[in-house]
């Protein structure tokens, strides 16, 4: 499961720098903090989840 979450984190980081395009559904799923945009804050939240500091 951690590897899958790491892959999601990698996709989010690629989307943030324009290396991949997300569908609307992927954007909704990647917006883990629910502020309406995919940003470094979502990536950071996923990193914290991976090390057990927060829940998603
Ligand atoms: Ca967000």
PDB file of the backbone (N, CA, C, O) and the ligand in Angstrom, with CONECT records:
HET     CA  A 101       1
ATOM      1  N   UNK A   1       0.826  -1.200   0.000  1.00  0.00           N
ATOM      2  CA  UNK A   1       0.000   0.000   0.000  1.00  0.00           C
ATOM      3  C   UNK A   1       0.862   1.252   0.000  1.00  0.00           C
ATOM      4  O   UNK A   1       0.523   2.222  -0.678  1.00  0.00           O
ATOM      5  N   UNK A   2       1.961   1.262   0.736  1.00  0.00           N
ATOM      6  CA  UNK A   2       2.809   2.448   0.767  1.00  0.00           C
ATOM      7  C   UNK A   2       3.392   2.737  -0.602  1.00  0.00           C
ATOM      8  O   UNK A   2       3.547   3.900  -0.976  1.00  0.00           O
ATOM      9  N   UNK A   3       3.723   1.678  -1.368  1.00  0.00           N
ATOM     10  CA  UNK A   3       4.260   1.897  -2.708  1.00  0.00           C
ATOM     11  C   UNK A   3       3.214   2.544  -3.596  1.00  0.00           C
ATOM     12  O   UNK A   3       3.536   3.447  -4.368  1.00  0.00           O
ATOM     13  N   UNK A   4       1.961   2.098  -3.500  1.00  0.00           N
ATOM     14  CA  UNK A   4       0.885   2.690  -4.280  1.00  0.00           C
ATOM     15  C   UNK A   4       0.709   4.157  -3.910  1.00  0.00           C
ATOM     16  O   UNK A   4       0.550   4.992  -4.800  1.00  0.00           O
ATOM     17  N   UNK A   5       0.732   4.492  -2.632  1.00  0.00           N
ATOM     18  CA  UNK A   5       0.597   5.882  -2.195  1.00  0.00           C
ATOM     19  C   UNK A   5       1.788   6.698  -2.674  1.00  0.00           C
ATOM     20  O   UNK A   5       1.628   7.868  -3.025  1.00  0.00           O
ATOM     21  N   UNK A   6       2.983   6.104  -2.697  1.00  0.00           N
ATOM     22  CA  UNK A   6       4.155   6.812  -3.212  1.00  0.00           C
ATOM     23  C   UNK A   6       3.993   7.101  -4.686  1.00  0.00           C
ATOM     24  O   UNK A   6       4.392   8.167  -5.154  1.00  0.00           O
ATOM     25  N   UNK A   7       3.404   6.154  -5.439  1.00  0.00           N
ATOM     26  CA  UNK A   7       3.143   6.393  -6.857  1.00  0.00           C
ATOM     27  C   UNK A   7       2.164   7.550  -7.030  1.00  0.00           C
ATOM     28  O   UNK A   7       2.342   8.382  -7.919  1.00  0.00           O
ATOM     29  N   UNK A   8       1.131   7.611  -6.191  1.00  0.00           N
ATOM     30  CA  UNK A   8       0.170   8.709  -6.264  1.00  0.00           C
ATOM     31  C   UNK A   8       0.868  10.030  -5.994  1.00  0.00           C
ATOM     32  O   UNK A   8       0.597  11.031  -6.656  1.00  0.00           O
ATOM     33  N   UNK A   9       1.763  10.028  -5.024  1.00  0.00           N
ATOM     34  CA  UNK A   9       2.519  11.238  -4.704  1.00  0.00           C
ATOM     35  C   UNK A   9       3.351  11.672  -5.903  1.00  0.00           C
ATOM     36  O   UNK A   9       3.417  12.861  -6.217  1.00  0.00           O
ATOM     37  N   UNK A  10       3.982  10.719  -6.571  1.00  0.00           N
ATOM     38  CA  UNK A  10       4.799  11.026  -7.753  1.00  0.00           C
ATOM     39  C   UNK A  10       3.930  11.624  -8.861  1.00  0.00           C
ATOM     40  O   UNK A  10       4.345  12.586  -9.508  1.00  0.00           O
ATOM     41  N   UNK A  11       2.744  11.079  -9.091  1.00  0.00           N
ATOM     42  CA  UNK A  11       1.835  11.618 -10.108  1.00  0.00           C
ATOM     43  C   UNK A  11       1.420  13.046  -9.758  1.00  0.00           C
ATOM     44  O   UNK A  11       1.356  13.909 -10.634  1.00  0.00           O
ATOM     45  N   UNK A  12       1.141  13.289  -8.494  1.00  0.00           N
ATOM     46  CA  UNK A  12       0.751  14.643  -8.068  1.00  0.00           C
ATOM     47  C   UNK A  12       1.890  15.619  -8.312  1.00  0.00           C
ATOM     48  O   UNK A  12       1.672  16.729  -8.798  1.00  0.00           O
ATOM     49  N   UNK A  13       3.101  15.205  -7.973  1.00  0.00           N
ATOM     50  CA  UNK A  13       4.242  16.091  -8.187  1.00  0.00           C
ATOM     51  C   UNK A  13       4.442  16.365  -9.674  1.00  0.00           C
ATOM     52  O   UNK A  13       4.757  17.494 -10.052  1.00  0.00           O
ATOM     53  N   UNK A  14       4.263  15.342 -10.532  1.00  0.00           N
ATOM     54  CA  UNK A  14       4.379  15.546 -11.978  1.00  0.00           C
ATOM     55  C   UNK A  14       3.292  16.488 -12.483  1.00  0.00           C
ATOM     56  O   UNK A  14       3.554  17.339 -13.333  1.00  0.00           O
ATOM     57  N   UNK A  15       2.080  16.343 -11.968  1.00  0.00           N
ATOM     58  CA  UNK A  15       0.989  17.217 -12.393  1.00  0.00           C
ATOM     59  C   UNK A  15       1.280  18.653 -12.000  1.00  0.00           C
ATOM     60  O   UNK A  15       0.989  19.575 -12.761  1.00  0.00           O
ATOM     61  N   UNK A  16       1.856  18.854 -10.812  1.00  0.00           N
ATOM     62  CA  UNK A  16       2.131  20.196 -10.323  1.00  0.00           C
ATOM     63  C   UNK A  16       3.150  20.926 -11.195  1.00  0.00           C
ATOM     64  O   UNK A  16       3.084  22.148 -11.324  1.00  0.00           O
ATOM     65  N   UNK A  17       4.090  20.195 -11.794  1.00  0.00           N
ATOM     66  CA  UNK A  17       5.113  20.838 -12.623  1.00  0.00           C
ATOM     67  C   UNK A  17       4.804  20.718 -14.108  1.00  0.00           C
ATOM     68  O   UNK A  17       5.633  21.067 -14.949  1.00  0.00           O
ATOM     69  N   UNK A  18       3.599  20.219 -14.434  1.00  0.00           N
ATOM     70  CA  UNK A  18       3.160  20.180 -15.821  1.00  0.00           C
ATOM     71  C   UNK A  18       3.645  19.007 -16.631  1.00  0.00           C
ATOM     72  O   UNK A  18       3.561  19.034 -17.859  1.00  0.00           O
ATOM     73  N   UNK A  19       4.158  17.963 -15.974  1.00  0.00           N
ATOM     74  CA  UNK A  19       4.644  16.793 -16.704  1.00  0.00           C
ATOM     75  C   UNK A  19       3.549  15.783 -16.983  1.00  0.00           C
ATOM     76  O   UNK A  19       3.769  14.837 -17.739  1.00  0.00           O
ATOM     77  N   UNK A  20       2.374  15.957 -16.392  1.00  0.00           N
ATOM     78  CA  UNK A  20       1.235  15.083 -16.692  1.00  0.00           C
ATOM     79  C   UNK A  20      -0.051  15.877 -16.506  1.00  0.00           C
ATOM     80  O   UNK A  20      -0.093  16.862 -15.768  1.00  0.00           O
ATOM     81  N   UNK A  21      -1.085  15.432 -17.182  1.00  0.00           N
ATOM     82  CA  UNK A  21      -2.397  16.067 -17.061  1.00  0.00           C
ATOM     83  C   UNK A  21      -3.336  15.138 -16.316  1.00  0.00           C
ATOM     84  O   UNK A  21      -3.417  13.949 -16.625  1.00  0.00           O
ATOM     85  N   UNK A  22      -4.035  15.671 -15.349  1.00  0.00           N
ATOM     86  CA  UNK A  22      -5.002  14.899 -14.583  1.00  0.00           C
ATOM     87  C   UNK A  22      -6.395  15.084 -15.172  1.00  0.00           C
ATOM     88  O   UNK A  22      -6.738  16.147 -15.688  1.00  0.00           O
ATOM     89  N   UNK A  23      -7.192  14.014 -15.080  1.00  0.00           N
ATOM     90  CA  UNK A  23      -8.609  14.146 -15.402  1.00  0.00           C
ATOM     91  C   UNK A  23      -9.276  14.864 -14.230  1.00  0.00           C
ATOM     92  O   UNK A  23      -8.673  15.022 -13.168  1.00  0.00           O
ATOM     93  N   UNK A  24     -10.510  15.295 -14.425  1.00  0.00           N
ATOM     94  CA  UNK A  24     -11.235  15.942 -13.328  1.00  0.00           C
ATOM     95  C   UNK A  24     -11.343  15.027 -12.115  1.00  0.00           C
ATOM     96  O   UNK A  24     -11.211  15.477 -10.977  1.00  0.00           O
ATOM     97  N   UNK A  25     -11.587  13.727 -12.364  1.00  0.00           N
ATOM     98  CA  UNK A  25     -11.695  12.765 -11.263  1.00  0.00           C
ATOM     99  C   UNK A  25     -10.361  12.642 -10.527  1.00  0.00           C
ATOM    100  O   UNK A  25     -10.342  12.579  -9.298  1.00  0.00           O
ATOM    101  N   UNK A  26      -9.248  12.608 -11.258  1.00  0.00           N
ATOM    102  CA  UNK A  26      -7.939  12.517 -10.626  1.00  0.00           C
ATOM    103  C   UNK A  26      -7.642  13.765  -9.799  1.00  0.00           C
ATOM    104  O   UNK A  26      -7.058  13.675  -8.719  1.00  0.00           O
ATOM    105  N   UNK A  27      -8.048  14.936 -10.311  1.00  0.00           N
ATOM    106  CA  UNK A  27      -7.835  16.175  -9.550  1.00  0.00           C
ATOM    107  C   UNK A  27      -8.606  16.124  -8.238  1.00  0.00           C
ATOM    108  O   UNK A  27      -8.084  16.498  -7.188  1.00  0.00           O
ATOM    109  N   UNK A  28      -9.854  15.659  -8.301  1.00  0.00           N
ATOM    110  CA  UNK A  28     -10.674  15.553  -7.086  1.00  0.00           C
ATOM    111  C   UNK A  28     -10.010  14.605  -6.094  1.00  0.00           C
ATOM    112  O   UNK A  28      -9.946  14.896  -4.899  1.00  0.00           O
ATOM    113  N   UNK A  29      -9.513  13.469  -6.589  1.00  0.00           N
ATOM    114  CA  UNK A  29      -8.885  12.489  -5.703  1.00  0.00           C
ATOM    115  C   UNK A  29      -7.553  12.985  -5.145  1.00  0.00           C
ATOM    116  O   UNK A  29      -7.201  12.673  -4.007  1.00  0.00           O
ATOM    117  N   UNK A  30      -6.814  13.755  -5.941  1.00  0.00           N
ATOM    118  CA  UNK A  30      -5.503  14.246  -5.501  1.00  0.00           C
ATOM    119  C   UNK A  30      -5.616  15.404  -4.513  1.00  0.00           C
ATOM    120  O   UNK A  30      -4.680  15.686  -3.765  1.00  0.00           O
ATOM    121  N   UNK A  31      -6.767  16.070  -4.518  1.00  0.00           N
ATOM    122  CA  UNK A  31      -6.974  17.219  -3.625  1.00  0.00           C
ATOM    123  C   UNK A  31      -7.307  16.708  -2.227  1.00  0.00           C
ATOM    124  O   UNK A  31      -8.445  16.825  -1.772  1.00  0.00           O
ATOM    125  N   UNK A  32      -6.320  16.147  -1.555  1.00  0.00           N
ATOM    126  CA  UNK A  32      -6.573  15.486  -0.274  1.00  0.00           C
ATOM    127  C   UNK A  32      -6.917  16.454   0.850  1.00  0.00           C
ATOM    128  O   UNK A  32      -7.550  16.050   1.825  1.00  0.00           O
ATOM    129  N   UNK A  33      -6.519  17.712   0.744  1.00  0.00           N
ATOM    130  CA  UNK A  33      -6.902  18.651   1.802  1.00  0.00           C
ATOM    131  C   UNK A  33      -8.189  19.406   1.480  1.00  0.00           C
ATOM    132  O   UNK A  33      -8.665  20.209   2.283  1.00  0.00           O
ATOM    133  N   UNK A  34      -8.756  19.136   0.283  1.00  0.00           N
ATOM    134  CA  UNK A  34     -10.077  19.647  -0.044  1.00  0.00           C
ATOM    135  C   UNK A  34     -10.182  21.141  -0.287  1.00  0.00           C
ATOM    136  O   UNK A  34     -11.255  21.718  -0.112  1.00  0.00           O
ATOM    137  N   UNK A  35      -9.080  21.785  -0.692  1.00  0.00           N
ATOM    138  CA  UNK A  35      -9.146  23.232  -0.927  1.00  0.00           C
ATOM    139  C   UNK A  35      -9.438  23.580  -2.382  1.00  0.00           C
ATOM    140  O   UNK A  35      -9.458  24.758  -2.742  1.00  0.00           O
ATOM    141  N   UNK A  36      -9.665  22.573  -3.225  1.00  0.00           N
ATOM    142  CA  UNK A  36     -10.062  22.824  -4.608  1.00  0.00           C
ATOM    143  C   UNK A  36      -8.945  22.854  -5.629  1.00  0.00           C
ATOM    144  O   UNK A  36      -9.205  22.957  -6.828  1.00  0.00           O
ATOM    145  N   UNK A  37      -7.712  22.767  -5.178  1.00  0.00           N
ATOM    146  CA  UNK A  37      -6.579  22.744  -6.104  1.00  0.00           C
ATOM    147  C   UNK A  37      -5.589  21.659  -5.672  1.00  0.00           C
ATOM    148  O   UNK A  37      -5.525  21.283  -4.501  1.00  0.00           O
ATOM    149  N   UNK A  38      -4.822  21.167  -6.643  1.00  0.00           N
ATOM    150  CA  UNK A  38      -3.755  20.212  -6.323  1.00  0.00           C
ATOM    151  C   UNK A  38      -2.463  21.013  -6.189  1.00  0.00           C
ATOM    152  O   UNK A  38      -2.030  21.682  -7.126  1.00  0.00           O
ATOM    153  N   UNK A  39      -1.863  20.932  -5.013  1.00  0.00           N
ATOM    154  CA  UNK A  39      -0.687  21.764  -4.745  1.00  0.00           C
ATOM    155  C   UNK A  39       0.314  21.017  -3.880  1.00  0.00           C
ATOM    156  O   UNK A  39       0.122  19.852  -3.532  1.00  0.00           O
ATOM    157  N   UNK A  40       1.378  21.713  -3.547  1.00  0.00           N
ATOM    158  CA  UNK A  40       2.409  21.153  -2.676  1.00  0.00           C
ATOM    159  C   UNK A  40       1.827  20.761  -1.326  1.00  0.00           C
ATOM    160  O   UNK A  40       2.356  19.873  -0.658  1.00  0.00           O
ATOM    161  N   UNK A  41       0.735  21.417  -0.915  1.00  0.00           N
ATOM    162  CA  UNK A  41       0.120  21.083   0.368  1.00  0.00           C
ATOM    163  C   UNK A  41      -0.488  19.683   0.337  1.00  0.00           C
ATOM    164  O   UNK A  41      -0.449  18.964   1.336  1.00  0.00           O
ATOM    165  N   UNK A  42      -1.051  19.297  -0.814  1.00  0.00           N
ATOM    166  CA  UNK A  42      -1.568  17.936  -0.953  1.00  0.00           C
ATOM    167  C   UNK A  42      -0.412  16.928  -0.930  1.00  0.00           C
ATOM    168  O   UNK A  42      -0.490  15.897  -0.261  1.00  0.00           O
ATOM    169  N   UNK A  43       0.653  17.237  -1.666  1.00  0.00           N
ATOM    170  CA  UNK A  43       1.813  16.349  -1.695  1.00  0.00           C
ATOM    171  C   UNK A  43       2.405  16.188  -0.298  1.00  0.00           C
ATOM    172  O   UNK A  43       2.776  15.087   0.108  1.00  0.00           O
ATOM    173  N   UNK A  44       2.487  17.294   0.426  1.00  0.00           N
ATOM    174  CA  UNK A  44       3.021  17.245   1.786  1.00  0.00           C
ATOM    175  C   UNK A  44       2.110  16.416   2.692  1.00  0.00           C
ATOM    176  O   UNK A  44       2.590  15.660   3.536  1.00  0.00           O
ATOM    177  N   UNK A  45       0.801  16.558   2.514  1.00  0.00           N
ATOM    178  CA  UNK A  45      -0.148  15.797   3.324  1.00  0.00           C
ATOM    179  C   UNK A  45       0.012  14.299   3.065  1.00  0.00           C
ATOM    180  O   UNK A  45      -0.040  13.496   3.997  1.00  0.00           O
ATOM    181  N   UNK A  46       0.205  13.925   1.803  1.00  0.00           N
ATOM    182  CA  UNK A  46       0.409  12.517   1.465  1.00  0.00           C
ATOM    183  C   UNK A  46       1.721  12.012   2.058  1.00  0.00           C
ATOM    184  O   UNK A  46       1.787  10.883   2.542  1.00  0.00           O
ATOM    185  N   UNK A  47       2.770  12.843   2.024  1.00  0.00           N
ATOM    186  CA  UNK A  47       4.035  12.442   2.633  1.00  0.00           C
ATOM    187  C   UNK A  47       3.862  12.201   4.127  1.00  0.00           C
ATOM    188  O   UNK A  47       4.398  11.235   4.671  1.00  0.00           O
ATOM    189  N   UNK A  48       3.119  13.075   4.784  1.00  0.00           N
ATOM    190  CA  UNK A  48       2.865  12.904   6.220  1.00  0.00           C
ATOM    191  C   UNK A  48       2.056  11.638   6.470  1.00  0.00           C
ATOM    192  O   UNK A  48       2.281  10.942   7.460  1.00  0.00           O
ATOM    193  N   UNK A  49       1.103  11.332   5.564  1.00  0.00           N
ATOM    194  CA  UNK A  49       0.319  10.103   5.685  1.00  0.00           C
ATOM    195  C   UNK A  49       1.216   8.873   5.571  1.00  0.00           C
ATOM    196  O   UNK A  49       1.065   7.906   6.318  1.00  0.00           O
ATOM    197  N   UNK A  50       2.152   8.926   4.624  1.00  0.00           N
ATOM    198  CA  UNK A  50       3.033   7.783   4.397  1.00  0.00           C
ATOM    199  C   UNK A  50       3.887   7.452   5.614  1.00  0.00           C
ATOM    200  O   UNK A  50       4.240   6.291   5.826  1.00  0.00           O
ATOM    201  N   UNK A  51       4.223   8.461   6.417  1.00  0.00           N
ATOM    202  CA  UNK A  51       5.033   8.208   7.608  1.00  0.00           C
ATOM    203  C   UNK A  51       4.179   8.125   8.873  1.00  0.00           C
ATOM    204  O   UNK A  51       4.708   8.051   9.981  1.00  0.00           O
ATOM    205  N   UNK A  52       2.847   8.139   8.700  1.00  0.00           N
ATOM    206  CA  UNK A  52       1.954   7.909   9.833  1.00  0.00           C
ATOM    207  C   UNK A  52       1.643   9.116  10.687  1.00  0.00           C
ATOM    208  O   UNK A  52       1.160   8.968  11.810  1.00  0.00           O
ATOM    209  N   UNK A  53       1.911  10.328  10.174  1.00  0.00           N
ATOM    210  CA  UNK A  53       1.666  11.524  10.979  1.00  0.00           C
ATOM    211  C   UNK A  53       0.239  12.035  10.885  1.00  0.00           C
ATOM    212  O   UNK A  53      -0.244  12.706  11.797  1.00  0.00           O
ATOM    213  N   UNK A  54      -0.461  11.712   9.754  1.00  0.00           N
ATOM    214  CA  UNK A  54      -1.838  12.174   9.571  1.00  0.00           C
ATOM    215  C   UNK A  54      -2.662  11.071   8.932  1.00  0.00           C
ATOM    216  O   UNK A  54      -2.118  10.094   8.417  1.00  0.00           O
ATOM    217  N   UNK A  55      -3.974  11.233   8.969  1.00  0.00           N
ATOM    218  CA  UNK A  55      -4.914  10.333   8.305  1.00  0.00           C
ATOM    219  C   UNK A  55      -5.445  11.038   7.056  1.00  0.00           C
ATOM    220  O   UNK A  55      -5.534  12.265   7.012  1.00  0.00           O
ATOM    221  N   UNK A  56      -5.793  10.254   6.057  1.00  0.00           N
ATOM    222  CA  UNK A  56      -6.432  10.800   4.863  1.00  0.00           C
ATOM    223  C   UNK A  56      -7.848  10.296   4.813  1.00  0.00           C
ATOM    224  O   UNK A  56      -8.589  10.626   3.887  1.00  0.00           O
TER     225      UNK A  56
HETATM  226 CA    CA A 101      -5.528  20.668  -2.292  1.00  0.00          CA
END
